[in-house]
């Protein structure tokens, strides 16, 4: 069976990198231990590579992690990405950049999340607003965004919240299918136990397109206000942007009422273990 190369990206990637490194099909075949005809068929899309062959091609061409992962994605495989420690010395530059970003967004409430929705940083606007929602000692224990959202599901908005939680769970589930990491699946299984999650969450989410934002209701000076939760991804450039580490998310809450002044709730004495000010 011959594959249509316009729909299958691997042949274009293979040919591109072979030419970048000025290697003939014959030379690449020699390095791979296969025939030049097999390399030719890979480049025309007449056959698909295995994961083992992709690794061999990456080694033969001396591809780095980014380009190896792009090659994997082009062939229909998920990228291979070890988890990165955001607090490691080599991430110091990124921590500084994220800190400046969170500071600049005050008084809007902002959290910085890793690929498992663990909270890495919060800003003063977040702490100031959420101490109006939960006791300060409870907020201090907060370390995972989804756990917090699921634990504080508001019964007064049950239908809307059920759809939101279903969409969040589906996004997490599909990420876990890519990663194939048992820890990712365990976290989803735990979130699924929340009483706010509807039994048919998979079916609900299957009918929904990915959400650019969702609405939450929060107390501001004793009044319920609507906020839109909007997320921005901080990741690598290129096709692996949403799957490569460090895969960070900046979550920002924007008040629906544009005249709502959040400076009125800002606390100079705001404290939280993840407030790096």
Backbone torsions as a table, in degrees:
resi	resn	phi	psi	omega
1	UNK	NA	132.1	179.6
2	UNK	-99.4	128.0	179.4
3	UNK	-85.3	149.5	177.5
4	UNK	-81.4	113.1	-173.1
5	UNK	-66.1	-23.8	177.7
6	UNK	-64.3	-25.5	-178.5
7	UNK	-98.3	-14.0	-176.5
8	UNK	-117.2	112.7	-168.4
9	UNK	-81.4	-20.9	-173.8
10	UNK	-54.8	-45.0	-179.6
11	UNK	-56.2	-39.8	-179.5
12	UNK	-67.3	-39.3	178.6
13	UNK	-66.2	-44.5	-178.4
14	UNK	-61.7	-46.9	-179.8
15	UNK	-63.6	-40.3	-179.7
16	UNK	-60.3	-51.0	-174.7
17	UNK	-72.1	-30.9	176.1
18	UNK	-63.9	-40.1	-179.7
19	UNK	-73.9	-35.4	176.8
20	UNK	-56.7	-42.3	-177.6
21	UNK	-91.3	6.5	174.9
22	UNK	53.7	50.3	179.3
23	UNK	-115.2	130.1	178.9
24	UNK	-74.6	164.2	175.5
25	UNK	-60.4	-36.5	-179.4
26	UNK	-65.4	-42.9	-179.9
27	UNK	-67.0	-42.2	178.9
28	UNK	-63.4	-41.2	178.5
29	UNK	-60.5	-40.4	177.9
30	UNK	-61.2	-43.6	-179.5
31	UNK	-67.6	-29.9	-179.2
32	UNK	-87.6	-15.1	-177.2
33	UNK	74.2	34.4	178.9
34	UNK	-132.2	-176.5	-179.2
35	UNK	-87.3	151.7	174.2
36	UNK	-57.7	-31.5	178.5
37	UNK	-62.6	-37.1	-180.0
38	UNK	-66.2	-41.3	176.8
39	UNK	-62.2	-41.3	178.7
40	UNK	-61.5	-42.4	179.9
41	UNK	-67.8	-32.5	174.9
42	UNK	-64.9	-38.4	-177.1
43	UNK	-79.0	-17.8	175.8
44	UNK	-96.6	-7.0	-179.9
45	UNK	83.7	12.0	-180.0
46	UNK	-74.6	-18.9	174.2
47	UNK	-144.4	154.4	-178.5
48	UNK	-104.6	146.8	-178.9
49	UNK	-83.0	152.5	170.8
50	UNK	-84.6	169.0	176.1
51	UNK	-61.8	-37.8	179.8
52	UNK	-62.5	-43.1	-179.7
53	UNK	-66.5	-37.6	178.5
54	UNK	-60.2	-42.8	177.8
55	UNK	-62.5	-41.3	179.8
56	UNK	-65.3	-39.9	177.6
57	UNK	-63.7	-45.2	179.9
58	UNK	-59.9	-40.8	178.8
59	UNK	-68.6	-41.7	-177.9
60	UNK	-65.2	-32.5	-178.9
61	UNK	-97.2	-2.1	179.0
62	UNK	66.2	37.4	-177.5
63	UNK	-76.6	141.7	174.7
64	UNK	-77.4	-179.6	-175.6
65	UNK	-59.9	-44.1	-178.7
66	UNK	-59.9	-50.6	-174.6
67	UNK	-72.8	-30.3	173.9
68	UNK	-62.8	-44.4	-179.5
69	UNK	-67.9	-36.7	175.8
70	UNK	-62.5	-38.3	177.7
71	UNK	-63.6	-41.4	178.4
72	UNK	-62.9	-46.4	-179.4
73	UNK	-62.9	-41.4	179.6
74	UNK	-61.5	-28.0	179.9
75	UNK	-92.0	-0.4	177.3
76	UNK	95.0	14.8	178.9
77	UNK	-110.3	150.6	176.0
78	UNK	-70.4	149.4	178.3
79	UNK	-68.3	155.8	175.0
80	UNK	-98.7	113.8	-176.2
81	UNK	-134.9	115.4	173.1
82	UNK	-71.1	149.7	176.5
83	UNK	-66.7	135.2	178.2
84	UNK	-101.3	144.5	178.2
85	UNK	-88.5	109.4	-178.4
86	UNK	-60.3	-25.2	-176.5
87	UNK	-94.7	6.5	179.6
88	UNK	-73.7	157.8	-178.5
89	UNK	-56.9	-36.3	-177.3
90	UNK	-71.1	-13.0	177.9
91	UNK	-95.6	8.9	-176.5
92	UNK	-57.6	-42.2	-179.6
93	UNK	-62.5	-38.4	-178.9
94	UNK	-71.8	-38.6	177.4
95	UNK	-59.9	-42.8	179.7
96	UNK	-63.9	-41.4	179.9
97	UNK	-64.6	-42.8	-179.6
98	UNK	-67.7	-37.1	177.9
99	UNK	-61.6	-45.1	179.2
100	UNK	-64.4	-35.7	178.8
101	UNK	-65.6	-46.6	-179.1
102	UNK	-64.5	-39.3	178.0
103	UNK	-62.9	-42.9	-176.5
104	UNK	-65.4	-24.5	-176.9
105	UNK	-87.1	-10.1	173.2
106	UNK	-54.0	139.6	9.8
107	UNK	-91.1	6.9	176.7
108	UNK	-63.6	137.3	178.9
109	UNK	-72.0	127.8	-175.1
110	UNK	-137.7	139.2	171.4
111	UNK	-125.9	148.0	172.8
112	UNK	-108.4	125.0	-174.8
113	UNK	-118.3	151.9	171.9
114	UNK	-91.2	-171.9	-173.6
115	UNK	-69.0	-13.6	177.2
116	UNK	-106.8	15.4	179.5
117	UNK	66.9	18.4	170.1
118	UNK	-71.6	137.2	-177.8
119	UNK	-82.0	124.3	-178.6
120	UNK	-99.7	-34.9	-179.7
121	UNK	-149.7	151.0	169.6
122	UNK	-132.1	159.5	176.3
123	UNK	-106.6	176.0	-176.2
124	UNK	-65.0	-34.2	178.7
125	UNK	-62.4	-38.0	178.5
126	UNK	-64.4	-50.6	-177.9
127	UNK	-63.0	-41.9	-178.3
128	UNK	-62.6	-42.5	-178.9
129	UNK	-73.6	-42.4	-172.3
130	UNK	-80.6	-13.8	170.7
131	UNK	-72.4	-9.6	171.7
132	UNK	-86.4	-11.4	-177.9
133	UNK	-100.9	-40.0	-176.2
134	UNK	-136.9	156.9	177.5
135	UNK	-57.8	148.0	-175.8
136	UNK	-59.0	-37.6	-179.6
137	UNK	-68.7	-31.2	176.5
138	UNK	-72.6	-39.8	178.9
139	UNK	-63.4	-34.5	-178.8
140	UNK	-64.3	-23.6	-179.8
141	UNK	-86.2	-8.0	-176.5
142	UNK	-67.7	123.4	177.9
143	UNK	-137.6	-1.4	177.0
144	UNK	-137.3	126.5	-173.9
145	UNK	-65.7	-44.5	-178.5
146	UNK	-66.4	-39.7	177.2
147	UNK	-57.7	-41.1	-178.9
148	UNK	-67.8	-45.4	180.0
149	UNK	-61.6	-43.4	-177.2
150	UNK	-71.2	-37.6	-178.7
151	UNK	-70.9	-24.2	-176.4
152	UNK	-110.8	29.8	177.3
153	UNK	-62.4	129.1	-174.6
154	UNK	-88.8	115.6	-179.7
155	UNK	-59.6	-25.2	-178.5
156	UNK	-67.8	-17.8	179.9
157	UNK	-125.7	47.8	-170.0
158	UNK	-60.4	-46.0	-175.0
159	UNK	-66.6	-48.6	-179.7
160	UNK	-63.9	-42.1	-179.6
161	UNK	-66.6	-35.8	179.1
162	UNK	-61.2	-41.8	178.5
163	UNK	-66.5	-41.1	179.2
164	UNK	-62.4	-47.1	-179.9
165	UNK	-64.9	-35.6	177.7
166	UNK	-63.1	-43.5	179.7
167	UNK	-65.4	-40.1	178.7
168	UNK	-64.0	-45.2	180.0
169	UNK	-62.8	-40.3	-179.5
170	UNK	-65.8	-40.1	177.3
171	UNK	-61.6	-41.6	178.9
172	UNK	-67.9	-39.6	-179.5
173	UNK	-62.7	-43.9	-178.2
174	UNK	-69.2	-33.9	175.0
175	UNK	-64.0	-38.0	179.2
176	UNK	-68.2	-33.5	176.7
177	UNK	-65.3	-35.2	176.0
178	UNK	-68.8	-47.4	-174.3
179	UNK	-73.8	-31.1	-176.1
180	UNK	56.8	31.8	-178.2
181	UNK	-98.2	120.3	-178.3
182	UNK	-56.2	-32.8	-180.0
183	UNK	-65.6	-38.4	177.4
184	UNK	-62.7	-42.5	-179.4
185	UNK	-67.7	-38.4	178.5
186	UNK	-60.7	-40.2	179.7
187	UNK	-64.0	-40.2	177.6
188	UNK	-64.1	-41.7	178.8
189	UNK	-60.6	-36.6	178.4
190	UNK	-70.0	-43.4	179.0
191	UNK	-63.0	-33.9	-177.9
192	UNK	-63.7	-22.3	-178.7
193	UNK	-77.1	-10.4	-179.5
194	UNK	-59.5	134.1	179.3
195	UNK	-63.1	-16.9	-180.0
196	UNK	-81.6	-12.5	-179.6
197	UNK	-83.4	123.5	-179.9
198	UNK	-70.6	148.5	-179.5
199	UNK	-59.4	-28.5	-177.9
200	UNK	-98.6	33.4	-173.9
201	UNK	-61.0	-34.7	179.4
202	UNK	-64.9	-43.8	-179.5
203	UNK	-67.5	-38.7	176.8
204	UNK	-60.9	-50.1	-175.6
205	UNK	-66.1	-31.4	-179.6
206	UNK	-64.3	-23.9	-179.6
207	UNK	-90.0	-4.4	-175.1
208	UNK	-108.4	140.9	171.8
209	UNK	-80.6	159.0	177.6
210	UNK	-53.2	139.4	-175.3
211	UNK	-96.3	126.5	175.8
212	UNK	-73.0	-26.2	178.6
213	UNK	-160.0	166.7	172.4
214	UNK	-143.9	156.4	-174.9
215	UNK	-92.4	138.5	173.1
216	UNK	-129.1	153.9	179.6
217	UNK	-111.3	128.4	-177.7
218	UNK	-136.0	152.1	177.2
219	UNK	-83.9	129.3	175.0
220	UNK	-128.0	110.1	-177.9
221	UNK	52.0	44.4	174.9
222	UNK	84.8	-2.2	179.7
223	UNK	-116.2	141.9	176.8
224	UNK	-78.6	127.6	179.3
225	UNK	-125.8	148.5	176.7
226	UNK	-89.9	137.9	175.7
227	UNK	-127.7	149.1	171.8
228	UNK	-103.5	126.2	175.9
229	UNK	-88.6	116.9	-178.7
230	UNK	-120.9	133.4	-176.8
231	UNK	-112.9	142.2	175.4
232	UNK	-123.3	129.6	-178.7
233	UNK	-88.3	134.4	174.1
234	UNK	-112.5	107.4	-176.4
235	UNK	-154.6	-168.0	-179.0
236	UNK	-72.1	159.2	173.4
237	UNK	-79.6	154.9	173.7
238	UNK	95.0	-170.9	-174.3
239	UNK	-60.5	-23.7	-176.9
240	UNK	-90.1	10.5	-171.9
241	UNK	-54.9	-40.4	-174.8
242	UNK	-93.3	3.5	-178.4
243	UNK	-127.1	-11.9	-175.2
244	UNK	-95.5	145.2	175.5
245	UNK	-87.2	147.9	-0.4
246	UNK	-77.5	123.4	-179.2
247	UNK	-105.9	96.1	-175.9
248	UNK	-108.5	156.1	177.7
249	UNK	-131.5	131.0	173.3
250	UNK	-99.4	115.8	179.1
251	UNK	-99.0	124.0	-177.9
252	UNK	-123.3	136.2	175.9
253	UNK	-103.9	118.8	178.9
254	UNK	-107.4	127.0	177.0
255	UNK	-65.8	136.5	177.9
256	UNK	-64.5	-36.0	175.8
257	UNK	-81.7	107.2	-175.5
258	UNK	-65.6	-17.2	179.8
259	UNK	-89.3	-4.2	-179.8
260	UNK	-70.3	121.3	-177.3
261	UNK	-94.8	104.5	-178.6
262	UNK	-77.7	-9.9	174.1
263	UNK	-62.5	-21.7	-178.3
264	UNK	-69.1	-19.1	-179.9
265	UNK	-108.3	-1.3	-179.0
266	UNK	-63.5	133.4	-178.6
267	UNK	-114.1	124.2	177.3
268	UNK	-68.3	-24.6	-178.0
269	UNK	-98.3	17.8	-178.2
270	UNK	-58.4	133.8	-179.1
271	UNK	-134.0	140.5	175.7
272	UNK	-165.4	143.1	-179.6
273	UNK	-57.3	-25.1	-177.7
274	UNK	-104.7	13.0	176.0
275	UNK	-91.6	101.5	-174.2
276	UNK	-94.3	66.1	-179.9
277	UNK	-115.0	NA	NA
